[in-house]
Amino acid sequence: MKKNIKVGKIKLKFSFLILFLFFNFYTNLSSNSDLEGTVTEIKVLDKISSKNILLKLKNGDEIRHKDLSIKSMKCKNSEFDDNPEITAYIQVKDLRSKNKDDVFVFNGWMFSSSPSIAPFDHPVYDIWLVKCY
């Protein structure tokens, strides 16, 4: 009888371990999918006219706004609610450029809270990150 009790305790511990690992894996999987978005929202400011426009970019698609070609490759929200941070990998080309080598005006990560870390430098336009969902 004692042998069956020991086997039962081991099965119970093993069941709890499997259940714990499943829930741990499931919460990590769901939290990562909640953090990464498929749509990036950016604002483009025309410095000459002082007008801005909100653009919604589906990640991977390229959009044309006046003289700019803008493409969002990936966006992600922060894990922390107290200080939200949005990051996005964005590529911007100036279509007026005489240089036809398709050189990017901006190609890198953009941060919502600190746009000066990787600044977008253009004489006519300014771009900043608004949202990722």
C-alpha positions as CSV (number, residue, x, y, z in Angstrom):
1,M,0.0,0.0,0.0
2,K,2.9,2.4,0.8
3,K,4.4,1.8,-2.6
4,N,1.1,3.0,-4.3
5,I,1.0,6.1,-2.1
6,K,4.6,7.0,-3.2
7,V,3.8,6.5,-6.8
8,G,0.7,8.6,-6.4
9,K,2.7,11.4,-4.8
10,I,5.2,11.3,-7.6
11,K,2.4,11.4,-10.3
12,L,0.8,14.4,-8.5
13,K,4.1,16.3,-8.3
14,F,4.8,15.5,-11.9
15,S,1.3,16.7,-12.9
16,F,1.8,20.0,-11.0
17,L,5.2,20.4,-12.8
18,I,3.7,19.9,-16.2
19,L,0.8,22.3,-15.4
20,F,3.3,24.9,-14.1
21,L,5.5,24.7,-17.2
22,F,2.4,24.9,-19.5
23,F,1.1,28.0,-17.8
24,N,4.5,29.6,-17.7
25,F,5.1,28.9,-21.5
26,Y,1.6,30.1,-22.3
27,T,1.9,33.4,-20.4
28,N,5.3,34.1,-22.0
29,L,3.9,33.4,-25.4
30,S,0.8,35.6,-25.0
31,S,2.8,38.5,-23.4
32,N,5.3,38.6,-26.4
33,S,2.5,38.6,-28.9
34,D,0.8,41.4,-27.0
35,L,3.9,43.5,-27.1
36,E,4.6,43.3,-30.8
37,G,2.3,45.1,-33.1
38,T,1.3,44.9,-36.8
39,V,0.5,48.6,-37.3
40,T,2.7,51.6,-36.5
41,E,1.3,55.1,-36.2
42,I,3.6,58.0,-36.9
43,K,3.1,61.7,-37.2
44,V,4.8,63.7,-40.0
45,L,5.3,67.4,-39.6
46,D,5.8,69.6,-42.6
47,K,8.1,72.3,-41.1
48,I,7.2,74.8,-43.8
49,S,3.5,74.8,-43.5
50,S,3.4,73.7,-39.8
51,K,0.8,71.0,-40.6
52,N,1.1,67.5,-39.4
53,I,-0.6,64.3,-40.5
54,L,-1.1,61.0,-38.7
55,L,0.0,58.0,-40.9
56,K,-0.9,54.4,-40.1
57,L,1.7,52.0,-41.5
58,K,1.1,48.3,-41.7
59,N,4.5,46.7,-40.9
60,G,6.3,45.7,-44.1
61,D,4.2,48.0,-46.4
62,E,5.7,51.1,-47.9
63,I,3.6,54.3,-47.9
64,R,4.3,57.5,-49.9
65,H,3.7,60.9,-48.3
66,K,4.5,63.9,-50.5
67,D,8.3,63.6,-51.1
68,L,8.9,60.8,-48.6
69,S,8.7,57.0,-48.9
70,I,8.2,55.6,-45.4
71,K,8.3,51.9,-44.4
72,S,7.8,50.5,-40.9
73,M,9.5,47.1,-40.6
74,K,8.6,46.2,-37.0
75,C,7.1,47.9,-33.9
76,K,7.0,46.9,-30.2
77,N,5.4,48.2,-27.0
78,S,7.2,48.1,-23.7
79,E,6.5,45.7,-20.9
80,F,6.1,48.4,-18.3
81,D,2.9,50.4,-17.9
82,D,4.3,53.1,-15.6
83,N,6.7,54.4,-18.3
84,P,5.4,53.2,-21.7
85,E,8.0,53.0,-24.5
86,I,7.2,52.4,-28.1
87,T,10.0,51.3,-30.5
88,A,9.8,50.9,-34.2
89,Y,12.2,50.1,-37.0
90,I,11.5,52.6,-39.7
91,Q,13.1,53.3,-43.1
92,V,12.6,56.7,-44.9
93,K,13.7,57.7,-48.4
94,D,13.6,61.2,-49.8
95,L,12.1,60.9,-53.3
96,R,13.3,64.3,-54.4
97,S,16.9,63.3,-54.0
98,K,19.0,63.5,-57.1
99,N,21.0,60.5,-55.9
100,K,19.3,57.5,-57.4
101,D,21.1,55.0,-55.2
102,D,18.0,54.6,-53.0
103,V,19.9,55.8,-49.9
104,F,17.8,56.1,-46.8
105,V,17.4,59.5,-45.1
106,F,16.6,57.4,-42.0
107,N,17.1,53.7,-41.4
108,G,16.9,52.5,-37.8
109,W,15.1,52.2,-34.6
110,M,12.9,55.1,-33.5
111,F,11.9,55.5,-29.8
112,S,8.8,57.3,-28.7
113,S,10.1,58.7,-25.4
114,S,13.6,59.7,-26.7
115,P,13.5,60.8,-30.3
116,S,16.9,62.3,-30.0
117,I,18.6,58.9,-29.5
118,A,18.3,58.3,-33.3
119,P,17.1,61.6,-34.8
120,F,15.3,61.9,-38.1
121,D,17.1,64.8,-39.8
122,H,15.4,66.3,-42.8
123,P,15.1,70.0,-43.8
124,V,11.4,69.9,-44.6
125,Y,9.9,67.1,-42.5
126,D,10.0,65.8,-39.0
127,I,8.7,62.3,-38.0
128,W,7.9,60.9,-34.6
129,L,6.5,57.7,-33.3
130,V,3.0,57.7,-31.8
131,K,1.6,54.2,-31.4
132,C,2.1,50.5,-32.1
133,Y,-0.8,48.0,-32.1
